[in-house]
Protein backbone atom coordinates (compact mmCIF):
# COMPACT_ATOMS: atom_id res chain seq x y z
CA UNK A 1 0.00 0.00 0.00
CA UNK A 2 2.79 2.34 0.88
CA UNK A 3 4.57 1.46 -2.33
CA UNK A 4 1.51 2.28 -4.41
CA UNK A 5 1.10 5.72 -2.73
CA UNK A 6 4.74 6.48 -3.18
CA UNK A 7 4.58 5.55 -6.85
CA UNK A 8 1.53 7.75 -7.35
CA UNK A 9 3.29 10.75 -5.75
CA UNK A 10 6.37 10.31 -7.91
CA UNK A 11 4.25 9.95 -11.02
CA UNK A 12 2.28 13.11 -10.21
CA UNK A 13 5.47 15.03 -9.49
CA UNK A 14 6.98 13.95 -12.78
CA UNK A 15 3.83 14.94 -14.64
CA UNK A 16 3.88 18.40 -13.04
CA UNK A 17 7.55 18.87 -13.90
CA UNK A 18 6.94 17.76 -17.48
CA UNK A 19 3.94 20.05 -17.79
CA UNK A 20 5.99 23.00 -16.49
CA UNK A 21 8.73 22.28 -18.95
CA UNK A 22 6.25 22.08 -21.80
CA UNK A 23 4.65 25.39 -20.73
CA UNK A 24 7.99 27.12 -20.52
CA UNK A 25 9.00 25.71 -23.88
CA UNK A 26 5.88 26.54 -25.85
CA UNK A 27 4.51 29.63 -24.12
CA UNK A 28 4.33 32.98 -26.13
CA UNK A 29 6.67 35.61 -24.71
CA UNK A 30 5.76 39.29 -24.94
CA UNK A 31 8.18 41.50 -26.92
CA UNK A 32 9.20 44.64 -24.98
CA UNK A 33 8.54 47.78 -27.03
CA UNK A 34 8.49 51.57 -26.66
CA UNK A 35 4.98 52.97 -26.92
CA UNK A 36 3.81 56.46 -27.85
CA UNK A 37 0.30 57.89 -27.62
CA UNK A 38 -0.97 59.73 -30.71
CA UNK A 39 -1.70 63.40 -29.95
CA UNK A 40 -3.24 66.35 -31.73
CA UNK A 41 -1.54 69.75 -31.84
CA UNK A 42 0.30 72.39 -33.88
CA UNK A 43 2.78 71.38 -36.58
CA UNK A 44 5.30 73.16 -38.75
CA UNK A 45 7.25 72.11 -41.82
CA UNK A 46 10.44 74.14 -42.14
CA UNK A 47 13.36 74.44 -44.52
CA UNK A 48 16.56 74.83 -42.53
CA UNK A 49 19.63 76.56 -43.94
CA UNK A 50 22.79 78.33 -42.88
CA UNK A 51 22.98 82.01 -43.73
CA UNK A 52 24.76 85.24 -43.01
CA UNK A 53 23.96 88.88 -42.46
CA UNK A 54 24.66 91.55 -45.05
CA UNK A 55 24.45 95.30 -45.04
CA UNK A 56 21.77 96.18 -47.55
CA UNK A 57 23.57 99.09 -49.26
CA UNK A 58 27.37 98.98 -49.55
CA UNK A 59 29.44 101.88 -50.89
CA UNK A 60 32.87 101.06 -52.28
CA UNK A 61 35.04 104.17 -52.63
CA UNK A 62 37.60 103.85 -55.44
CA UNK A 63 40.51 105.97 -56.65
CA UNK A 64 39.37 108.39 -59.41
CA UNK A 65 42.89 108.83 -60.84
CA UNK A 66 46.24 107.10 -60.90
CA UNK A 67 48.52 108.34 -58.16
CA UNK A 68 49.44 107.82 -54.54
CA UNK A 69 46.81 107.17 -51.88
CA UNK A 70 48.01 108.86 -48.71
CA UNK A 71 47.76 107.20 -45.31
CA UNK A 72 44.11 106.54 -44.62
CA UNK A 73 42.45 109.21 -42.46
CA UNK A 74 39.81 106.69 -41.25
CA UNK A 75 39.83 103.22 -39.69
CA UNK A 76 37.34 100.35 -39.76
CA UNK A 77 34.49 101.13 -37.35
CA UNK A 78 34.70 104.93 -37.67
CA UNK A 79 31.40 106.76 -38.16
CA UNK A 80 31.22 108.94 -41.29
CA UNK A 81 28.83 111.59 -42.57
CA UNK A 82 27.84 111.97 -46.21
CA UNK A 83 29.69 114.82 -47.91
CA UNK A 84 31.52 115.78 -44.72
CA UNK A 85 34.00 113.11 -43.62
CA UNK A 86 37.18 112.73 -45.71
CA UNK A 87 37.71 108.99 -46.17
CA UNK A 88 40.66 109.03 -48.62
CA UNK A 89 43.24 111.40 -50.10
CA UNK A 90 44.78 110.68 -53.50
CA UNK A 91 47.79 112.57 -54.84
CA UNK A 92 48.27 112.57 -58.65
CA UNK A 93 51.14 110.62 -60.17
CA UNK A 94 54.52 112.22 -59.51
CA UNK A 95 57.25 112.51 -62.14
CA UNK A 96 59.46 109.44 -62.28
CA UNK A 97 63.25 109.22 -62.23
CA UNK A 98 64.91 109.17 -65.66
CA UNK A 99 67.49 106.62 -66.69
CA UNK A 100 70.62 107.74 -68.56
CA UNK A 101 69.15 107.30 -72.04
CA UNK A 102 65.90 109.08 -71.18
CA UNK A 103 67.79 111.96 -69.57
CA UNK A 104 70.06 112.42 -72.60
CA UNK A 105 67.03 112.32 -74.89
CA UNK A 106 65.22 114.89 -72.71
CA UNK A 107 68.27 117.19 -72.67
CA UNK A 108 68.59 116.91 -76.46
CA UNK A 109 64.88 117.74 -76.82
CA UNK A 110 65.43 120.77 -74.59
CA UNK A 111 68.28 122.02 -76.79
CA UNK A 112 66.20 121.40 -79.89
CA UNK A 113 63.28 123.37 -78.45
CA UNK A 114 65.60 126.21 -77.46
CA UNK A 115 67.08 126.37 -80.97
CA UNK A 116 63.59 126.30 -82.50
CA UNK A 117 62.62 129.22 -80.24
CA UNK A 118 65.62 131.24 -81.48
CA UNK A 119 64.65 130.53 -85.10
CA UNK A 120 61.05 131.54 -84.41
CA UNK A 121 62.20 134.78 -82.72
CA UNK A 122 64.41 135.57 -85.75
CA UNK A 123 61.50 134.93 -88.09
CA UNK A 124 59.35 137.21 -85.95
CA UNK A 125 61.95 139.98 -86.15
CA UNK A 126 62.07 139.64 -89.95
CA UNK A 127 58.26 139.68 -90.13
CA UNK A 128 58.18 142.87 -88.01
CA UNK A 129 60.70 144.57 -90.35
CA UNK A 130 58.70 143.50 -93.41
CA UNK A 131 55.54 144.83 -91.84
CA UNK A 132 57.19 148.19 -91.04
CA UNK A 133 58.49 148.47 -94.63
CA UNK A 134 55.09 147.54 -96.08
CA UNK A 135 53.41 150.11 -93.84
CA UNK A 136 55.76 152.91 -94.94
CA UNK A 137 55.31 152.03 -98.62
CA UNK A 138 51.56 152.00 -98.18
CA UNK A 139 51.61 155.42 -96.48
CA UNK A 140 53.76 156.90 -99.27
CA UNK A 141 51.68 155.47 -102.12
CA UNK A 142 48.49 156.56 -100.41
CA UNK A 143 49.78 160.15 -100.14
CA UNK A 144 50.80 160.15 -103.83
CA UNK A 145 47.44 158.70 -104.83
CA UNK A 146 45.62 161.45 -102.97
CA UNK A 147 47.61 164.02 -105.02
CA UNK A 148 46.76 162.09 -108.20
CA UNK A 149 50.45 161.29 -108.75
CA UNK A 150 50.24 157.50 -108.16
CA UNK A 151 47.72 155.23 -109.83
CA UNK A 152 44.94 153.33 -108.03
CA UNK A 153 46.56 150.02 -109.05
CA UNK A 154 49.76 150.94 -107.26
CA UNK A 155 47.76 151.79 -104.11
CA UNK A 156 46.04 148.39 -104.25
CA UNK A 157 49.40 146.61 -104.56
CA UNK A 158 50.72 148.51 -101.52
CA UNK A 159 47.58 147.60 -99.54
CA UNK A 160 48.01 143.90 -100.40
CA UNK A 161 51.67 143.90 -99.38
CA UNK A 162 50.73 145.54 -96.08
CA UNK A 163 48.10 142.83 -95.37
CA UNK A 164 50.55 140.04 -96.24
CA UNK A 165 53.15 141.56 -93.92
CA UNK A 166 50.65 141.77 -91.05
CA UNK A 167 49.66 138.10 -91.55
CA UNK A 168 53.30 137.03 -91.70
CA UNK A 169 53.97 138.86 -88.44
CA UNK A 170 51.01 137.14 -86.75
CA UNK A 171 52.18 133.74 -88.00
CA UNK A 172 55.71 134.40 -86.77
CA UNK A 173 54.36 135.42 -83.37
CA UNK A 174 52.33 132.17 -83.17
CA UNK A 175 55.45 130.15 -84.02
CA UNK A 176 57.28 131.88 -81.20
CA UNK A 177 54.52 130.96 -78.76
CA UNK A 178 54.56 127.35 -80.01
CA UNK A 179 58.33 127.20 -79.58
CA UNK A 180 58.01 128.55 -76.05
CA UNK A 181 55.46 125.86 -75.17
CA UNK A 182 57.70 123.17 -76.66
CA UNK A 183 60.58 124.51 -74.59
CA UNK A 184 58.49 124.43 -71.40
CA UNK A 185 57.45 120.85 -72.14
CA UNK A 186 61.06 119.83 -72.64
CA UNK A 187 62.03 121.56 -69.38
CA UNK A 188 59.17 119.81 -67.53
CA UNK A 189 60.50 116.41 -68.64
CA UNK A 190 63.68 117.16 -66.67
CA UNK A 191 61.93 118.17 -63.43
CA UNK A 192 63.13 115.74 -60.71
CA UNK A 193 60.57 113.92 -58.51
CA UNK A 194 59.44 115.73 -55.39
CA UNK A 195 60.27 119.24 -56.64
CA UNK A 196 56.61 120.24 -57.17
CA UNK A 197 54.43 122.34 -54.83
CA UNK A 198 54.67 121.29 -51.18
CA UNK A 199 51.27 122.48 -50.00
CA UNK A 200 49.52 119.47 -48.38
CA UNK A 201 46.14 119.92 -50.09
CA UNK A 202 46.88 121.97 -53.21
CA UNK A 203 47.72 119.01 -55.43
CA UNK A 204 45.54 116.26 -53.94
CA UNK A 205 42.00 114.97 -54.33
CA UNK A 206 40.07 114.62 -51.10
CA UNK A 207 37.35 111.96 -51.35
CA UNK A 208 34.44 112.38 -48.95
CA UNK A 209 31.97 109.78 -47.69
CA UNK A 210 29.15 109.13 -50.20
CA UNK A 211 26.67 108.20 -47.44
CA UNK A 212 26.17 108.14 -43.68
CA UNK A 213 27.34 104.98 -41.98
CA UNK A 214 30.39 103.17 -40.69
CA UNK A 215 33.71 102.34 -42.33
CA UNK A 216 33.56 98.56 -42.83
CA UNK A 217 37.03 98.03 -44.29
CA UNK A 218 40.06 99.96 -45.47
CA UNK A 219 42.01 98.44 -48.35
CA UNK A 220 45.34 99.63 -46.92
CA UNK A 221 46.17 101.96 -44.05
CA UNK A 222 49.61 103.01 -45.27
CA UNK A 223 50.43 105.23 -48.23
CA UNK A 224 50.58 103.32 -51.50
CA UNK A 225 50.39 103.79 -55.29
CA UNK A 226 46.98 103.18 -56.83
CA UNK A 227 45.48 102.86 -60.29
CA UNK A 228 42.14 104.33 -61.37
CA UNK A 229 39.32 102.23 -59.90
CA UNK A 230 41.43 100.74 -57.08
CA UNK A 231 39.31 100.05 -53.97
CA UNK A 232 40.15 102.37 -51.07
CA UNK A 233 37.34 102.18 -48.47
CA UNK A 234 34.05 100.32 -48.02
CA UNK A 235 31.20 102.10 -46.20
CA UNK A 236 27.82 100.82 -45.04
CA UNK A 237 25.12 101.29 -42.44
CA UNK A 238 25.11 98.34 -39.96
CA UNK A 239 21.61 99.30 -38.83
CA UNK A 240 20.26 98.42 -42.28
CA UNK A 241 20.80 94.65 -42.38
CA UNK A 242 19.35 91.81 -44.42
CA UNK A 243 19.81 88.05 -44.12
CA UNK A 244 20.94 85.81 -46.98
CA UNK A 245 20.46 82.02 -46.90
CA UNK A 246 21.77 79.49 -49.41
CA UNK A 247 19.03 77.00 -50.42
CA UNK A 248 18.63 74.19 -52.89
CA UNK A 249 16.62 75.44 -55.85
CA UNK A 250 14.12 72.59 -55.26
CA UNK A 251 13.47 73.98 -51.76
CA UNK A 252 13.37 77.61 -52.84
CA UNK A 253 10.53 77.07 -55.34
CA UNK A 254 8.27 75.99 -52.46
CA UNK A 255 8.62 79.34 -50.73
CA UNK A 256 6.81 82.59 -51.43
CA UNK A 257 7.61 86.19 -50.45
CA UNK A 258 6.34 86.89 -46.96
CA UNK A 259 7.23 83.47 -45.54
CA UNK A 260 8.21 83.65 -41.87
CA UNK A 261 11.60 82.53 -40.61
CA UNK A 262 13.13 82.00 -37.19
CA UNK A 263 16.78 83.05 -36.99
CA UNK A 264 18.80 81.02 -34.50
CA UNK A 265 22.45 80.51 -33.52
CA UNK A 266 23.24 84.18 -34.03
CA UNK A 267 24.63 84.63 -30.52
CA UNK A 268 21.60 86.08 -28.76
CA UNK A 269 19.46 84.44 -26.12
CA UNK A 270 16.25 84.55 -28.17
CA UNK A 271 15.64 83.74 -31.86
CA UNK A 272 15.13 86.65 -34.23
CA UNK A 273 12.14 86.94 -36.52
CA UNK A 274 12.48 87.59 -40.24
CA UNK A 275 10.34 87.68 -43.37
CA UNK A 276 11.24 86.46 -46.85
CA UNK A 277 11.67 89.40 -49.22
CA UNK A 278 12.88 87.92 -52.50
CA UNK A 279 14.47 84.93 -54.18
CA UNK A 280 17.23 85.43 -56.71
CA UNK A 281 15.98 84.53 -60.21
CA UNK A 282 19.22 82.75 -61.20
CA UNK A 283 20.61 79.64 -59.49
CA UNK A 284 24.25 78.57 -59.51
CA UNK A 285 25.97 75.20 -59.55
CA UNK A 286 27.79 74.34 -56.33
CA UNK A 287 29.66 71.17 -55.42
CA UNK A 288 28.68 69.79 -52.00
CA UNK A 289 31.05 68.33 -49.43
CA UNK A 290 30.22 64.88 -50.83
CA UNK A 291 31.24 65.94 -54.33
CA UNK A 292 27.66 66.21 -55.65
CA UNK A 293 26.76 69.08 -57.98
CA UNK A 294 23.77 71.03 -56.65
CA UNK A 295 21.75 73.93 -57.96
CA UNK A 296 21.58 76.51 -55.19
CA UNK A 297 20.03 79.94 -54.95
CA UNK A 298 20.23 82.85 -52.48
CA UNK A 299 17.08 83.96 -50.65
CA UNK A 300 16.91 87.30 -48.84
CA UNK A 301 15.11 88.08 -45.59
CA UNK A 302 14.10 91.28 -43.83
CA UNK A 303 14.55 91.35 -40.06
CA UNK A 304 11.33 92.30 -38.28
CA UNK A 305 12.74 92.01 -34.75
CA UNK A 306 13.25 95.51 -33.24
CA UNK A 307 16.74 96.90 -33.87
CA UNK A 308 17.56 97.19 -30.17
CA UNK A 309 17.20 93.40 -29.83
CA UNK A 310 19.68 92.64 -32.61
CA UNK A 311 22.03 95.61 -32.29
CA UNK A 312 25.12 93.40 -31.93
CA UNK A 313 24.77 91.96 -35.45
CA UNK A 314 27.08 93.20 -38.20
CA UNK A 315 28.21 92.47 -41.73
CA UNK A 316 28.93 88.82 -42.52
CA UNK A 317 27.74 87.31 -39.21
CA UNK A 318 26.75 83.62 -39.30
CA UNK A 319 23.12 82.64 -38.56
CA UNK A 320 20.85 79.61 -38.90
CA UNK A 321 17.40 80.08 -40.47
CA UNK A 322 14.30 77.94 -40.04
CA UNK A 323 11.94 78.97 -42.82
CA UNK A 324 8.28 78.03 -42.38
CA UNK A 325 7.04 76.26 -45.51
CA UNK A 326 3.70 75.04 -44.01
CA UNK A 327 2.01 75.13 -40.60
CA UNK A 328 -1.25 74.30 -38.86
CA UNK A 329 -2.59 74.57 -35.34
CA UNK A 330 -4.52 71.28 -35.37
CA UNK A 331 -3.10 68.05 -36.75
CA UNK A 332 -2.98 64.39 -35.67
CA UNK A 333 0.72 63.80 -35.06
CA UNK A 334 2.76 60.60 -35.18
CA UNK A 335 6.51 60.38 -34.61
CA UNK A 336 8.42 59.52 -37.80
CA UNK A 337 10.29 56.88 -35.76
CA UNK A 338 7.07 54.82 -35.68
CA UNK A 339 6.65 54.75 -39.48
CA UNK A 340 7.80 52.16 -41.98
CA UNK A 341 7.07 51.27 -45.58
CA UNK A 342 4.98 48.21 -46.44
CA UNK A 343 3.74 47.44 -49.93
CA UNK A 344 4.73 50.87 -51.17
CA UNK A 345 2.61 52.58 -48.50
CA UNK A 346 3.22 54.04 -45.05
CA UNK A 347 2.30 51.91 -42.05
CA UNK A 348 2.73 51.71 -38.27
CA UNK A 349 2.17 49.14 -35.53
CA UNK A 350 -0.60 50.07 -33.11
CA UNK A 351 -0.91 48.50 -29.65
CA UNK A 352 -4.33 46.87 -29.22
CA UNK A 353 -5.16 44.66 -26.20
CA UNK A 354 -1.52 43.87 -25.65
CA UNK A 355 -0.83 42.87 -29.25
CA UNK A 356 0.72 44.60 -32.26
CA UNK A 357 -1.66 45.49 -35.07
CA UNK A 358 -0.37 46.83 -38.38
CA UNK A 359 -2.22 49.91 -39.59
CA UNK A 360 -1.98 51.33 -43.13
CA UNK A 361 -1.68 55.13 -42.96
CA UNK A 362 -2.36 58.10 -45.17
CA UNK A 363 0.06 60.86 -44.31
CA UNK A 364 0.06 64.57 -45.05
CA UNK A 365 2.96 66.87 -44.31
CA UNK A 366 6.05 65.59 -42.60
CA UNK A 367 9.08 67.13 -40.92
CA UNK A 368 12.09 65.66 -39.20
CA UNK A 369 10.22 64.72 -35.99
CA UNK A 370 6.52 64.11 -36.69
CA UNK A 371 4.13 63.46 -39.56
CA UNK A 372 0.52 64.52 -40.13
CA UNK A 373 -1.90 61.54 -40.06
CA UNK A 374 -4.85 61.92 -42.39
CA UNK A 375 -6.29 58.43 -41.89
CA UNK A 376 -5.45 55.10 -40.24
CA UNK A 377 -4.98 56.34 -36.65
CA UNK A 378 -6.80 58.70 -34.36
CA UNK A 379 -5.93 60.75 -31.32
CA UNK A 380 -5.28 58.56 -28.29
CA UNK A 381 -4.08 55.46 -30.16
CA UNK A 382 -0.75 53.99 -29.06
CA UNK A 383 1.95 53.14 -31.59
CA UNK A 384 5.24 51.29 -31.34
CA UNK A 385 8.38 53.41 -31.75
CA UNK A 386 11.36 51.98 -33.62
CA UNK A 387 9.72 48.58 -34.34
CA UNK A 388 12.36 45.83 -34.54
CA UNK A 389 12.33 42.64 -36.62
CA UNK A 390 10.71 40.85 -33.66
CA UNK A 391 7.55 42.92 -33.97
CA UNK A 392 4.98 41.42 -36.34
CA UNK A 393 1.22 41.38 -36.85
CA UNK A 394 -0.60 40.00 -33.79
CA UNK A 395 2.49 39.43 -31.67
CA UNK A 396 2.22 39.85 -27.92
CA UNK A 397 3.90 43.05 -26.73
CA UNK A 398 4.65 44.74 -23.45
CA UNK A 399 5.66 48.31 -22.67
CA UNK A 400 9.34 48.59 -22.06
MARLO-872697 format. One line per 2 residues: for each residue x negated, y, z negated of C-alpha. Coordinates in Angstrom, 1 decimal. Example, Ala and Ser with C-alpha at 12.3 -4.5 7.8 and 13.67 -1.06 7.14 Angstrom:
% residues 2
-12.3/-4.5/-7.8; -13.7/-1.1/-7.1;
END
This chain:
% residues 400
0.0/0.0/0.0; -2.8/2.3/-0.9;
-4.6/1.5/2.3; -1.5/2.3/4.4;
-1.1/5.7/2.7; -4.7/6.5/3.2;
-4.6/5.6/6.9; -1.5/7.8/7.3;
-3.3/10.7/5.7; -6.4/10.3/7.9;
-4.2/10.0/11.0; -2.3/13.1/10.2;
-5.5/15.0/9.5; -7.0/13.9/12.8;
-3.8/14.9/14.6; -3.9/18.4/13.0;
-7.6/18.9/13.9; -6.9/17.8/17.5;
-3.9/20.1/17.8; -6.0/23.0/16.5;
-8.7/22.3/18.9; -6.2/22.1/21.8;
-4.6/25.4/20.7; -8.0/27.1/20.5;
-9.0/25.7/23.9; -5.9/26.5/25.9;
-4.5/29.6/24.1; -4.3/33.0/26.1;
-6.7/35.6/24.7; -5.8/39.3/24.9;
-8.2/41.5/26.9; -9.2/44.6/25.0;
-8.5/47.8/27.0; -8.5/51.6/26.7;
-5.0/53.0/26.9; -3.8/56.5/27.8;
-0.3/57.9/27.6; 1.0/59.7/30.7;
1.7/63.4/29.9; 3.2/66.4/31.7;
1.5/69.7/31.8; -0.3/72.4/33.9;
-2.8/71.4/36.6; -5.3/73.2/38.8;
-7.3/72.1/41.8; -10.4/74.1/42.1;
-13.4/74.4/44.5; -16.6/74.8/42.5;
-19.6/76.6/43.9; -22.8/78.3/42.9;
-23.0/82.0/43.7; -24.8/85.2/43.0;
-24.0/88.9/42.5; -24.7/91.5/45.0;
-24.4/95.3/45.0; -21.8/96.2/47.6;
-23.6/99.1/49.3; -27.4/99.0/49.5;
-29.4/101.9/50.9; -32.9/101.1/52.3;
-35.0/104.2/52.6; -37.6/103.8/55.4;
-40.5/106.0/56.7; -39.4/108.4/59.4;
-42.9/108.8/60.8; -46.2/107.1/60.9;
-48.5/108.3/58.2; -49.4/107.8/54.5;
-46.8/107.2/51.9; -48.0/108.9/48.7;
-47.8/107.2/45.3; -44.1/106.5/44.6;
-42.4/109.2/42.5; -39.8/106.7/41.2;
-39.8/103.2/39.7; -37.3/100.4/39.8;
-34.5/101.1/37.3; -34.7/104.9/37.7;
-31.4/106.8/38.2; -31.2/108.9/41.3;
-28.8/111.6/42.6; -27.8/112.0/46.2;
-29.7/114.8/47.9; -31.5/115.8/44.7;
-34.0/113.1/43.6; -37.2/112.7/45.7;
-37.7/109.0/46.2; -40.7/109.0/48.6;
-43.2/111.4/50.1; -44.8/110.7/53.5;
-47.8/112.6/54.8; -48.3/112.6/58.6;
-51.1/110.6/60.2; -54.5/112.2/59.5;
-57.3/112.5/62.1; -59.5/109.4/62.3;
-63.3/109.2/62.2; -64.9/109.2/65.7;
-67.5/106.6/66.7; -70.6/107.7/68.6;
-69.2/107.3/72.0; -65.9/109.1/71.2;
-67.8/112.0/69.6; -70.1/112.4/72.6;
-67.0/112.3/74.9; -65.2/114.9/72.7;
-68.3/117.2/72.7; -68.6/116.9/76.5;
-64.9/117.7/76.8; -65.4/120.8/74.6;
-68.3/122.0/76.8; -66.2/121.4/79.9;
-63.3/123.4/78.4; -65.6/126.2/77.5;
-67.1/126.4/81.0; -63.6/126.3/82.5;
-62.6/129.2/80.2; -65.6/131.2/81.5;
-64.7/130.5/85.1; -61.1/131.5/84.4;
-62.2/134.8/82.7; -64.4/135.6/85.7;
-61.5/134.9/88.1; -59.3/137.2/85.9;
-62.0/140.0/86.2; -62.1/139.6/89.9;
-58.3/139.7/90.1; -58.2/142.9/88.0;
-60.7/144.6/90.3; -58.7/143.5/93.4;
-55.5/144.8/91.8; -57.2/148.2/91.0;
-58.5/148.5/94.6; -55.1/147.5/96.1;
-53.4/150.1/93.8; -55.8/152.9/94.9;
-55.3/152.0/98.6; -51.6/152.0/98.2;
-51.6/155.4/96.5; -53.8/156.9/99.3;
-51.7/155.5/102.1; -48.5/156.6/100.4;
-49.8/160.2/100.1; -50.8/160.1/103.8;
-47.4/158.7/104.8; -45.6/161.5/103.0;
-47.6/164.0/105.0; -46.8/162.1/108.2;
-50.5/161.3/108.7; -50.2/157.5/108.2;
-47.7/155.2/109.8; -44.9/153.3/108.0;
-46.6/150.0/109.0; -49.8/150.9/107.3;
-47.8/151.8/104.1; -46.0/148.4/104.3;
-49.4/146.6/104.6; -50.7/148.5/101.5;
-47.6/147.6/99.5; -48.0/143.9/100.4;
-51.7/143.9/99.4; -50.7/145.5/96.1;
-48.1/142.8/95.4; -50.6/140.0/96.2;
-53.2/141.6/93.9; -50.7/141.8/91.1;
-49.7/138.1/91.6; -53.3/137.0/91.7;
-54.0/138.9/88.4; -51.0/137.1/86.7;
-52.2/133.7/88.0; -55.7/134.4/86.8;
-54.4/135.4/83.4; -52.3/132.2/83.2;
-55.5/130.2/84.0; -57.3/131.9/81.2;
-54.5/131.0/78.8; -54.6/127.3/80.0;
-58.3/127.2/79.6; -58.0/128.6/76.0;
-55.5/125.9/75.2; -57.7/123.2/76.7;
-60.6/124.5/74.6; -58.5/124.4/71.4;
-57.4/120.8/72.1; -61.1/119.8/72.6;
-62.0/121.6/69.4; -59.2/119.8/67.5;
-60.5/116.4/68.6; -63.7/117.2/66.7;
-61.9/118.2/63.4; -63.1/115.7/60.7;
-60.6/113.9/58.5; -59.4/115.7/55.4;
-60.3/119.2/56.6; -56.6/120.2/57.2;
-54.4/122.3/54.8; -54.7/121.3/51.2;
-51.3/122.5/50.0; -49.5/119.5/48.4;
-46.1/119.9/50.1; -46.9/122.0/53.2;
-47.7/119.0/55.4; -45.5/116.3/53.9;
-42.0/115.0/54.3; -40.1/114.6/51.1;
-37.4/112.0/51.3; -34.4/112.4/48.9;
-32.0/109.8/47.7; -29.2/109.1/50.2;
-26.7/108.2/47.4; -26.2/108.1/43.7;
-27.3/105.0/42.0; -30.4/103.2/40.7;
-33.7/102.3/42.3; -33.6/98.6/42.8;
-37.0/98.0/44.3; -40.1/100.0/45.5;
-42.0/98.4/48.4; -45.3/99.6/46.9;
-46.2/102.0/44.1; -49.6/103.0/45.3;
-50.4/105.2/48.2; -50.6/103.3/51.5;
-50.4/103.8/55.3; -47.0/103.2/56.8;
-45.5/102.9/60.3; -42.1/104.3/61.4;
-39.3/102.2/59.9; -41.4/100.7/57.1;
-39.3/100.1/54.0; -40.1/102.4/51.1;
-37.3/102.2/48.5; -34.0/100.3/48.0;
-31.2/102.1/46.2; -27.8/100.8/45.0;
-25.1/101.3/42.4; -25.1/98.3/40.0;
-21.6/99.3/38.8; -20.3/98.4/42.3;
-20.8/94.6/42.4; -19.3/91.8/44.4;
-19.8/88.1/44.1; -20.9/85.8/47.0;
-20.5/82.0/46.9; -21.8/79.5/49.4;
-19.0/77.0/50.4; -18.6/74.2/52.9;
-16.6/75.4/55.9; -14.1/72.6/55.3;
-13.5/74.0/51.8; -13.4/77.6/52.8;
-10.5/77.1/55.3; -8.3/76.0/52.5;
-8.6/79.3/50.7; -6.8/82.6/51.4;
-7.6/86.2/50.4; -6.3/86.9/47.0;
-7.2/83.5/45.5; -8.2/83.6/41.9;
-11.6/82.5/40.6; -13.1/82.0/37.2;
-16.8/83.1/37.0; -18.8/81.0/34.5;
-22.5/80.5/33.5; -23.2/84.2/34.0;
-24.6/84.6/30.5; -21.6/86.1/28.8;
-19.5/84.4/26.1; -16.2/84.5/28.2;
-15.6/83.7/31.9; -15.1/86.6/34.2;
-12.1/86.9/36.5; -12.5/87.6/40.2;
-10.3/87.7/43.4; -11.2/86.5/46.8;
-11.7/89.4/49.2; -12.9/87.9/52.5;
-14.5/84.9/54.2; -17.2/85.4/56.7;
-16.0/84.5/60.2; -19.2/82.7/61.2;
-20.6/79.6/59.5; -24.3/78.6/59.5;
-26.0/75.2/59.5; -27.8/74.3/56.3;
-29.7/71.2/55.4; -28.7/69.8/52.0;
-31.1/68.3/49.4; -30.2/64.9/50.8;
-31.2/65.9/54.3; -27.7/66.2/55.7;
-26.8/69.1/58.0; -23.8/71.0/56.6;
-21.8/73.9/58.0; -21.6/76.5/55.2;
-20.0/79.9/55.0; -20.2/82.8/52.5;
-17.1/84.0/50.7; -16.9/87.3/48.8;
-15.1/88.1/45.6; -14.1/91.3/43.8;
-14.5/91.3/40.1; -11.3/92.3/38.3;
-12.7/92.0/34.8; -13.2/95.5/33.2;
-16.7/96.9/33.9; -17.6/97.2/30.2;
-17.2/93.4/29.8; -19.7/92.6/32.6;
-22.0/95.6/32.3; -25.1/93.4/31.9;
-24.8/92.0/35.4; -27.1/93.2/38.2;
-28.2/92.5/41.7; -28.9/88.8/42.5;
-27.7/87.3/39.2; -26.7/83.6/39.3;
-23.1/82.6/38.6; -20.8/79.6/38.9;
-17.4/80.1/40.5; -14.3/77.9/40.0;
-11.9/79.0/42.8; -8.3/78.0/42.4;
-7.0/76.3/45.5; -3.7/75.0/44.0;
-2.0/75.1/40.6; 1.3/74.3/38.9;
2.6/74.6/35.3; 4.5/71.3/35.4;
3.1/68.0/36.8; 3.0/64.4/35.7;
-0.7/63.8/35.1; -2.8/60.6/35.2;
-6.5/60.4/34.6; -8.4/59.5/37.8;
-10.3/56.9/35.8; -7.1/54.8/35.7;
-6.6/54.8/39.5; -7.8/52.2/42.0;
-7.1/51.3/45.6; -5.0/48.2/46.4;
-3.7/47.4/49.9; -4.7/50.9/51.2;
-2.6/52.6/48.5; -3.2/54.0/45.0;
-2.3/51.9/42.1; -2.7/51.7/38.3;
-2.2/49.1/35.5; 0.6/50.1/33.1;
0.9/48.5/29.6; 4.3/46.9/29.2;
5.2/44.7/26.2; 1.5/43.9/25.6;
0.8/42.9/29.3; -0.7/44.6/32.3;
1.7/45.5/35.1; 0.4/46.8/38.4;
2.2/49.9/39.6; 2.0/51.3/43.1;
1.7/55.1/43.0; 2.4/58.1/45.2;
-0.1/60.9/44.3; -0.1/64.6/45.1;
-3.0/66.9/44.3; -6.1/65.6/42.6;
-9.1/67.1/40.9; -12.1/65.7/39.2;
-10.2/64.7/36.0; -6.5/64.1/36.7;
-4.1/63.5/39.6; -0.5/64.5/40.1;
1.9/61.5/40.1; 4.9/61.9/42.4;
6.3/58.4/41.9; 5.5/55.1/40.2;
5.0/56.3/36.7; 6.8/58.7/34.4;
5.9/60.7/31.3; 5.3/58.6/28.3;
4.1/55.5/30.2; 0.7/54.0/29.1;
-1.9/53.1/31.6; -5.2/51.3/31.3;
-8.4/53.4/31.7; -11.4/52.0/33.6;
-9.7/48.6/34.3; -12.4/45.8/34.5;
-12.3/42.6/36.6; -10.7/40.8/33.7;
-7.5/42.9/34.0; -5.0/41.4/36.3;
-1.2/41.4/36.9; 0.6/40.0/33.8;
-2.5/39.4/31.7; -2.2/39.9/27.9;
-3.9/43.0/26.7; -4.6/44.7/23.4;
-5.7/48.3/22.7; -9.3/48.6/22.1;
END
